[in-house]
Amino acid sequence: MPEISFTRLENLSGFGTPDLLCYNKNHTFFTCELKVAKANSVKLSPHQISFHVKHPHNTFILVSSERDKTEKLYEGSRCLELVACGLKLEACCLGLDAIYQKFKTLGA
């Protein structure tokens, strides 16, 4: 994703902080939590859920589904639904190409 700047956040003091701070060519910051799902469920800690509830805009959860062999992107504002429904919840984007287009056009 050459048009996106990704910064890996290693934060031991602020529990729940997403894994990536991202910035696109439209001068838009956004965050992305990275998850791997082996089955249907997507596990988010209470701190991660709290972060996304408090920051519902321009926050995302990117799930790599081992079962479906694809990547699914969810908006952070839907984190409670994601925890409740797992991968049965409809993603806003499927696959890396669609995710890249979404990230690239944020703030346009």
C-alpha positions as CSV (number, residue, x, y, z in Angstrom):
1,M,0.0,0.0,0.0
2,P,2.5,2.6,-1.2
3,E,0.2,5.6,-0.7
4,I,-0.4,4.9,3.0
5,S,2.1,5.5,5.8
6,F,1.9,2.9,8.6
7,T,3.4,3.3,12.0
8,R,3.5,0.3,14.3
9,L,2.5,1.4,17.8
10,E,4.1,-0.4,20.7
11,N,2.3,1.1,23.7
12,L,2.6,-0.5,27.1
13,S,1.0,2.3,29.0
14,G,-2.2,2.9,27.0
15,F,-4.0,-0.4,26.9
16,G,-6.3,-0.8,23.9
17,T,-4.3,1.4,21.6
18,P,-4.6,0.0,18.0
19,D,-1.7,-1.7,16.4
20,L,-1.2,0.8,13.6
21,L,-1.3,4.6,13.2
22,C,-1.9,5.3,9.5
23,Y,-1.8,8.4,7.3
24,N,-2.8,8.8,3.7
25,K,-2.1,11.3,0.9
26,N,-5.3,13.1,1.7
27,H,-3.7,14.1,5.0
28,T,-6.0,11.9,7.0
29,F,-5.0,9.9,10.1
30,F,-6.7,6.7,11.0
31,T,-6.0,3.7,13.2
32,C,-6.1,0.0,12.5
33,E,-6.3,-2.9,14.9
34,L,-4.9,-6.2,13.5
35,K,-6.5,-9.5,14.3
36,V,-6.3,-13.1,13.2
37,A,-9.4,-15.3,13.4
38,K,-9.0,-19.0,13.3
39,A,-12.8,-19.6,13.5
40,N,-15.8,-17.3,13.5
41,S,-15.0,-15.3,16.6
42,V,-13.0,-12.2,16.8
43,K,-11.4,-11.5,20.2
44,L,-11.1,-7.9,21.3
45,S,-10.0,-7.0,24.8
46,P,-12.2,-4.7,26.9
47,H,-9.6,-2.0,26.4
48,Q,-9.7,-2.4,22.7
49,I,-13.5,-2.2,22.7
50,S,-13.4,0.9,24.8
51,F,-11.0,2.6,22.4
52,H,-13.2,2.0,19.4
53,V,-16.4,3.0,21.3
54,K,-14.7,6.3,22.4
55,H,-13.2,6.8,18.9
56,P,-15.8,5.7,16.4
57,H,-14.5,7.6,13.3
58,N,-11.5,6.6,11.2
59,T,-10.8,3.6,13.3
60,F,-10.7,0.1,11.8
61,I,-10.3,-3.5,12.7
62,L,-8.5,-5.6,10.0
63,V,-9.2,-9.4,10.5
64,S,-7.3,-12.0,8.6
65,S,-9.6,-15.0,8.5
66,E,-7.7,-18.3,8.4
67,R,-11.0,-20.1,7.7
68,D,-12.0,-18.0,4.7
69,K,-8.4,-17.2,3.6
70,T,-9.2,-13.5,3.2
71,E,-8.9,-10.2,4.9
72,K,-11.9,-8.4,6.2
73,L,-12.1,-4.8,7.3
74,Y,-14.6,-3.5,9.9
75,E,-15.2,0.0,11.1
76,G,-14.3,0.5,14.7
77,S,-17.8,1.9,15.4
78,R,-19.0,-1.7,14.9
79,C,-16.7,-3.3,17.4
80,L,-19.5,-4.5,19.7
81,E,-21.3,-6.1,16.8
82,L,-18.1,-7.7,15.7
83,V,-17.5,-9.3,19.1
84,A,-21.1,-10.5,19.2
85,C,-21.4,-11.8,15.6
86,G,-17.8,-12.6,14.7
87,L,-17.0,-13.0,11.1
88,K,-20.7,-13.4,10.3
89,L,-20.9,-9.6,10.5
90,E,-20.7,-8.1,7.1
91,A,-17.3,-6.4,6.5
92,C,-17.1,-2.9,5.0
93,C,-14.3,-4.3,2.7
94,L,-13.2,-7.8,1.6
95,G,-9.6,-8.4,0.4
96,L,-6.5,-6.3,0.5
97,D,-7.3,-4.5,-2.8
98,A,-10.6,-3.2,-1.5
99,I,-9.1,-2.3,1.9
100,Y,-6.3,-0.4,0.2
101,Q,-8.9,1.6,-1.8
102,K,-10.8,2.4,1.4
103,F,-7.7,3.6,3.2
104,K,-6.5,5.5,0.2
105,T,-9.7,7.5,-0.2
106,L,-10.4,8.4,3.5
107,G,-10.7,12.1,3.8
108,A,-11.2,12.7,0.0
